[in-house]
Amino acid sequence: QVQLVESGGGLVQAGGSLRLTCVASGLTVRPLAMGWFRQAPGKEREFVGAIYGSGGTTGYPDSVKGRFTVFGDNTRNTVYLQMNSLKPEDTAVYYCAVNDRGTYKYWGQGTQVTVAS
């Protein structure tokens, strides 16, 4: 059974930084990607970054590019989301997810990030 556990959320002032951690267990094969998503109240879930395959290629939407970095330790099935220059609009519940054969199939429980202005 695949389980993902996120940690590292909290309250931070605008302009500050946070690092989220996601630890995956129960994976039997290397996933196509491990990604991070967020969802703010009243808004749709939004992709914020992912790390792909064994090569470590990453991808980000324009809303976070240059501020957020996804990196991982494949030997420990751990992926991180480093968030810098945080803005109040980054406030959301952040989730990590595992892409299994083209679909983000497994999800963590989420961790709250609140950015105060």
Secondary structure as GFF3:
##gff-version 3
##sequence-region A 1 117
A	DSSP	beta_strand	3	7	.	.	.	ID=ss1
A	DSSP	beta_strand	10	13	.	.	.	ID=ss2
A	DSSP	beta_strand	18	25	.	.	.	ID=ss3
A	DSSP	beta_strand	33	39	.	.	.	ID=ss4
A	DSSP	beta_strand	46	52	.	.	.	ID=ss5
A	DSSP	beta_strand	57	59	.	.	.	ID=ss6
A	DSSP	beta_strand	68	73	.	.	.	ID=ss7
A	DSSP	three_ten_helix	74	76	.	.	.	ID=ss8
A	DSSP	beta_strand	78	83	.	.	.	ID=ss9
A	DSSP	three_ten_helix	88	90	.	.	.	ID=ss10
A	DSSP	beta_strand	92	100	.	.	.	ID=ss11
A	DSSP	beta_strand	103	107	.	.	.	ID=ss12
A	DSSP	beta_strand	111	116	.	.	.	ID=ss13
###
